């Protein structure tokens, strides 16, 4: 099955509980998606911006800029995020599973759901 998005929902109550883990998660995401290979300083800037929010217990930006894939953090009270690509792709599954494994190795309890973004249901209805 091809995936549009992977939704990672943690059992955490506050964003600051991801301090020390979120930066590694973003690094893994950029490595696996091969984004910013020509300018690794951009990775450092994105990670630092996200870490500032995490340290202050705010929802981080994630990575919602132009690129092959994105990490979208919805505006909700949960500590959750989506791995998103604008087209169906098995890459979404691969990257989401690697990020899930990273979180599990770092003691972060979570679950993964597939193709449950509102955008996905809207796109599906248009067909």
N, C-alpha and C positions, 0 to 999 in steps of 0.2 A: 504494500500500500504506500502511496505517496503522501507526504505530509505537507501541510501549509504552515503549521506552527506546533511547537511543543510548549506546554504550559507547566512550569515548575512551581508548585505550591508548597511552601515550607510550613512547618508547625511552629515557627518562631512568632513571637508577639511583637517584637520591635526590630527595626532595621539595624540598630547598632549591634545586635547580636551577630551580624554578619561581618563585623569589623575583623580584619585579618584573613577573611575568606573571600570577600567580594573581589579584591584586587587580583587574587590568583584565578578566580573564576573568569574575570575579564581577560586576563592574559591568555588563559587557555582558549577562550572564545576567539580571540584575535589570531592566535597561532593556528587553530584548526580551520578558521575561515579564510586564512591567508590575506587578511586585510592589513593595510599600512605597511606592507613589506618594504616599500620604497622609502618610507619615512617613519621609523619606529618611535621618533619623538612624539608623534601624534598619539600613539598608544599611551605613553606616559601621561600626557595631558588629560586624556579621557579618564584614565584610571584615577588620577589625582582629583579631578572634579567629582567623580563618583565617591571617592573616599571621604571627601569633605562632608558630603551629605550623610554618608553612613555614620561618621563620627558624631554628627549632630542629630542622629536618629531621624533623619528625613529620608523620604523616598528618593533614591538616586535616579539620575537621568537614564542610566543604562547606556545603550548605544543605539540611538534612533536617528542616525544620519545616513547619508547616501552610502550604500555598500551592498555587497552580495546578501548579507544577512544582518539582522538586527536583534538586539535585546531590548524588548519593550517592557517597561515597568508601568502597569496600569495604575490609575488613580483610585486606589481602594485602600481599605484599612489592613489588608493582609500583606504579609511579606511574600511576594510572588512576582514572577516575571515570565515573559514569553520569549522563546527563540522563534523568530519570524523571518519568513522569506516570501516575497511577493508572488511566487509561483509554487506549484507542487514540486516537492523535491525530497529525495531520500536523504539528502544532506541534512535536512532539518532533524530527522530521526537520529542520525549519527552524532551530530553536534549536541543535541539535547541529551542523549544517553551519556556522552562523555562528561557534560556538565553535571548531570545527575550523579554519576559515579564519583566525580570530584567532591561534590557536596557530601555524599555518603561517607567518603574516606575522611572527611573533616568533621564528622559527627553531626551533620545537619539533617534532621529527619524531614522528609518531604515526599510528595507524590508527583507523578507526571501524568498529565492528560494531553490528548492530541486533538488538534483541529477544533478547538472550542472558542477561538476568538470570535467576537461579534463580526469582524470583517469576513471571516471564513463563512459564516452562515449567510451573510449578505451576498457574497460571491456565489455561493452554492445556489441561492434562490434565483439568481440572474440566469442561470443555465437553463 
